[in-house]
């Protein structure tokens, strides 16, 4: 497997470098739903175009990571399937546009493609501003900001890698799949879970979530059919296991 990118996700995908020789994984580009920079979007679009062109010429399969976030699906009470994309901000529109460009570029060629729409990925080696390391740091300091009403579908990065491996082994291609737990966790529950793992209760500064609020539930039945037991189970126990696994990675030395 060829992996393009050097960040958090690419680092974990390196476990697959010895497999799937004819696959290129694009693990680079815009990853924050808050980004609205035309320059950032243009750089990612150019990277996707150039990589797709090379995969087309070489007959490779290109894996592209899109988003299963509220940015793409909006707030919804009914679980949203892959066909229900309705972007609500520039990031969501940008990712959907790249999905469509990729499909157009590789249609009618010996190359193939696979689009995985990721929810909120959690794991070791994330940057300090990302959700889990930021919450651990805040709670350890004694004060945490909580966005009331906000939800995040958290998925273990190890499960992302496992799902990709399973899908490629099964020969899955020319599809768009949600890769998520399928459970939107209230941020309040995530904060309480981190507090339990740290053995520490912080003072909550509860603020209106604004455009960070709402609840987006995505369907993962297609993923579970094709990835089998390597797809995450979701539910409260999944959240507890995930937080137990990774909170320690960001625990400050002062709390050890």
C-alpha positions as CSV (number, residue, x, y, z in Angstrom):
1,X,0.0,0.0,0.0
2,X,1.2,3.5,-0.9
3,X,0.2,6.1,1.8
4,X,0.2,9.8,0.9
5,X,0.4,11.9,4.1
6,X,2.4,12.1,7.3
7,X,-0.1,13.0,9.9
8,X,-2.1,11.2,12.6
9,X,-4.1,8.9,10.2
10,X,-1.2,8.2,7.9
11,X,0.9,7.2,10.9
12,X,-1.7,4.5,11.9
13,X,-2.3,3.3,8.4
14,X,1.4,2.5,8.1
15,X,0.5,-0.9,9.7
16,X,-0.8,-1.8,6.2
17,X,2.2,-0.7,4.2
18,X,3.1,-4.4,3.5
19,X,-0.3,-5.2,2.1
20,X,-2.6,-4.2,-0.8
21,X,0.2,-3.4,-3.3
22,X,-2.0,-1.9,-5.9
23,X,-3.7,0.6,-3.5
24,X,-2.9,4.2,-2.9
25,X,-4.4,5.8,0.2
26,X,-4.7,9.6,0.3
27,X,-4.4,10.5,4.0
28,X,-3.6,14.1,3.5
29,X,-5.5,17.3,3.0
30,X,-8.1,19.3,4.9
31,X,-9.2,17.5,8.1
32,X,-11.0,20.1,10.2
33,X,-14.7,20.8,9.7
34,X,-14.1,24.4,10.7
35,X,-11.8,25.1,7.7
36,X,-13.3,27.4,5.1
37,X,-10.1,28.6,3.4
38,X,-10.3,28.6,-0.4
39,X,-6.6,28.2,-0.6
40,X,-6.7,25.1,1.6
41,X,-9.5,23.6,-0.4
42,X,-7.6,24.3,-3.7
43,X,-4.5,22.6,-2.5
44,X,-6.4,19.5,-1.5
45,X,-8.3,19.5,-4.8
46,X,-5.0,19.7,-6.7
47,X,-3.6,16.8,-4.7
48,X,-6.7,14.7,-5.4
49,X,-6.6,15.5,-9.1
50,X,-2.9,14.7,-9.4
51,X,-3.1,11.5,-7.4
52,X,-6.2,10.3,-9.3
53,X,-4.5,11.0,-12.6
54,X,-1.5,8.9,-11.6
55,X,-3.7,6.1,-10.3
56,X,-5.6,6.1,-13.6
57,X,-2.4,5.9,-15.5
58,X,-1.1,3.0,-13.4
59,X,-4.3,1.1,-12.9
60,X,-4.3,1.6,-9.1
61,X,-7.1,1.8,-6.6
62,X,-7.3,5.2,-4.8
63,X,-8.8,5.4,-1.3
64,X,-10.1,8.9,-0.4
65,X,-11.1,9.9,3.1
66,X,-14.2,12.1,3.2
67,X,-16.4,13.1,6.2
68,X,-19.4,11.6,7.9
69,X,-19.8,14.7,10.1
70,X,-22.6,17.2,10.5
71,X,-20.8,19.3,7.9
72,X,-21.9,16.7,5.3
73,X,-25.2,15.4,6.6
74,X,-26.5,18.2,8.8
75,X,-28.4,17.6,12.0
76,X,-30.8,14.6,11.6
77,X,-32.9,12.5,13.9
78,X,-33.2,9.7,11.4
79,X,-29.9,7.9,10.6
80,X,-28.5,9.2,7.3
81,X,-27.3,6.7,4.7
82,X,-24.5,7.5,2.3
83,X,-27.0,8.8,-0.4
84,X,-28.4,11.4,2.0
85,X,-25.5,13.9,1.9
86,X,-26.7,17.5,2.2
87,X,-23.7,19.7,3.1
88,X,-24.3,22.6,5.5
89,X,-21.0,24.4,5.4
90,X,-18.0,25.0,3.0
91,X,-16.1,22.0,4.4
92,X,-18.9,19.6,3.7
93,X,-19.5,21.0,0.2
94,X,-15.8,20.7,-0.5
95,X,-15.5,17.1,0.5
96,X,-18.6,16.1,-1.5
97,X,-17.3,17.8,-4.5
98,X,-14.0,16.0,-4.2
99,X,-15.9,12.7,-4.0
100,X,-17.7,13.4,-7.2
101,X,-14.5,14.6,-9.0
102,X,-12.7,11.4,-8.0
103,X,-15.5,9.2,-9.3
104,X,-15.6,11.1,-12.6
105,X,-11.8,11.0,-13.0
106,X,-11.5,7.2,-12.5
107,X,-14.7,6.1,-14.3
108,X,-14.1,4.2,-17.5
109,X,-10.5,3.3,-16.6
110,X,-8.6,0.3,-15.3
111,X,-8.2,2.2,-12.0
112,X,-10.7,2.1,-9.2
113,X,-11.7,4.1,-6.1
114,X,-13.1,3.8,-2.6
115,X,-14.5,6.7,-0.6
116,X,-14.6,6.3,3.2
117,X,-16.6,8.9,5.1
118,X,-15.0,9.1,8.5
119,X,-16.7,10.3,11.7
120,X,-14.6,11.7,14.5
121,X,-11.4,9.6,14.7
122,X,-9.7,9.2,18.1
123,X,-6.3,7.6,18.9
124,X,-2.8,8.2,20.0
125,X,-0.5,10.8,18.5
126,X,-3.2,13.4,17.9
127,X,-2.5,17.1,18.0
128,X,-3.2,19.0,21.3
129,X,-6.1,21.0,19.8
130,X,-8.1,17.9,18.8
131,X,-11.0,16.7,20.9
132,X,-9.6,14.0,23.2
133,X,-6.2,15.6,24.0
134,X,-7.9,19.0,24.4
135,X,-10.5,17.6,26.9
136,X,-7.8,15.7,28.9
137,X,-5.7,18.8,29.2
138,X,-8.7,21.0,30.2
139,X,-10.0,18.5,32.8
140,X,-6.5,18.0,34.2
141,X,-6.2,21.7,34.7
142,X,-9.5,21.8,36.6
143,X,-11.7,23.7,34.1
144,X,-13.4,22.3,31.0
145,X,-15.5,24.1,28.4
146,X,-18.6,22.0,27.4
147,X,-20.7,22.8,24.4
148,X,-24.2,22.0,25.5
149,X,-26.1,19.9,23.0
150,X,-23.1,19.0,20.8
151,X,-22.6,15.4,19.8
152,X,-19.7,13.5,18.2
153,X,-19.6,10.1,16.7
154,X,-16.2,8.8,17.9
155,X,-14.4,6.0,16.2
156,X,-11.1,4.3,17.2
157,X,-8.4,4.9,14.6
158,X,-7.5,1.2,15.0
159,X,-11.1,0.4,13.8
160,X,-10.6,2.7,10.8
161,X,-7.5,0.7,9.8
162,X,-9.2,-2.6,10.4
163,X,-12.2,-1.6,8.3
164,X,-10.1,-0.4,5.5
165,X,-8.1,-3.7,5.5
166,X,-11.3,-5.8,5.6
167,X,-12.9,-3.9,2.7
168,X,-9.8,-4.2,0.5
169,X,-9.5,-7.9,1.3
170,X,-13.1,-8.3,0.3
171,X,-12.5,-6.4,-3.0
172,X,-14.8,-3.5,-2.1
173,X,-14.4,-0.7,-4.7
174,X,-16.4,2.0,-6.5
175,X,-18.4,2.7,-3.3
176,X,-18.9,5.4,-0.7
177,X,-19.1,4.1,2.8
178,X,-19.7,5.7,6.2
179,X,-17.0,4.5,8.6
180,X,-18.3,5.4,12.0
181,X,-19.5,4.0,15.3
182,X,-23.1,4.8,14.3
183,X,-23.7,6.4,17.7
184,X,-23.6,10.2,18.2
185,X,-22.2,10.7,21.7
186,X,-23.3,13.7,23.7
187,X,-20.2,15.8,24.5
188,X,-21.4,15.9,28.1
189,X,-21.1,12.1,28.2
190,X,-17.6,12.2,26.6
191,X,-16.5,14.7,29.3
192,X,-17.8,12.6,32.1
193,X,-16.1,9.6,30.6
194,X,-12.7,11.4,30.5
195,X,-13.3,12.6,34.1
196,X,-13.8,9.0,35.2
197,X,-10.7,7.8,33.4
198,X,-8.6,10.6,35.0
199,X,-10.2,10.2,38.4
200,X,-10.8,13.9,38.5
201,X,-13.9,16.2,38.3
202,X,-13.4,19.6,36.6
203,X,-15.5,22.8,36.8
204,X,-17.7,22.9,33.7
205,X,-18.0,26.1,31.7
206,X,-21.2,25.2,29.8
207,X,-21.7,27.3,26.7
208,X,-24.2,27.3,23.8
209,X,-22.9,25.0,21.1
210,X,-24.1,27.3,18.3
211,X,-23.1,25.8,14.9
212,X,-21.2,23.1,16.8
213,X,-24.5,21.8,18.2
214,X,-27.1,19.3,16.8
215,X,-27.0,15.6,16.5
216,X,-26.0,13.7,13.4
217,X,-26.6,10.0,13.2
218,X,-25.2,8.1,10.3
219,X,-26.1,4.6,9.0
220,X,-23.3,2.0,9.1
221,X,-25.3,-1.1,8.1
222,X,-23.5,-1.1,4.7
223,X,-20.1,-1.0,6.5
224,X,-21.1,-3.8,8.9
225,X,-22.2,-6.0,6.0
226,X,-19.0,-5.6,4.2
227,X,-16.4,-5.3,7.0
228,X,-18.1,-7.8,9.3
229,X,-16.9,-8.0,12.9
230,X,-14.1,-5.6,12.1
231,X,-16.6,-2.7,12.0
232,X,-17.1,-0.9,15.4
233,X,-20.1,-1.9,17.5
234,X,-21.0,1.6,18.7
235,X,-23.1,2.2,21.9
236,X,-22.1,3.2,25.4
237,X,-19.7,0.4,26.0
238,X,-17.7,1.3,22.8
239,X,-17.3,4.8,24.1
240,X,-16.0,3.6,27.5
241,X,-13.5,1.2,25.9
242,X,-12.3,3.9,23.6
243,X,-11.8,6.5,26.4
244,X,-10.1,3.8,28.6
245,X,-7.7,3.1,25.8
246,X,-6.7,6.6,24.8
247,X,-7.2,9.0,27.8
248,X,-3.9,7.6,29.3
249,X,-2.0,8.6,26.1
250,X,-2.7,12.3,26.9
251,X,-2.7,12.2,30.8
252,X,-0.3,14.9,32.0
253,X,2.7,13.8,34.1
254,X,1.3,15.7,37.0
255,X,-1.6,13.3,37.3
256,X,0.4,10.1,37.2
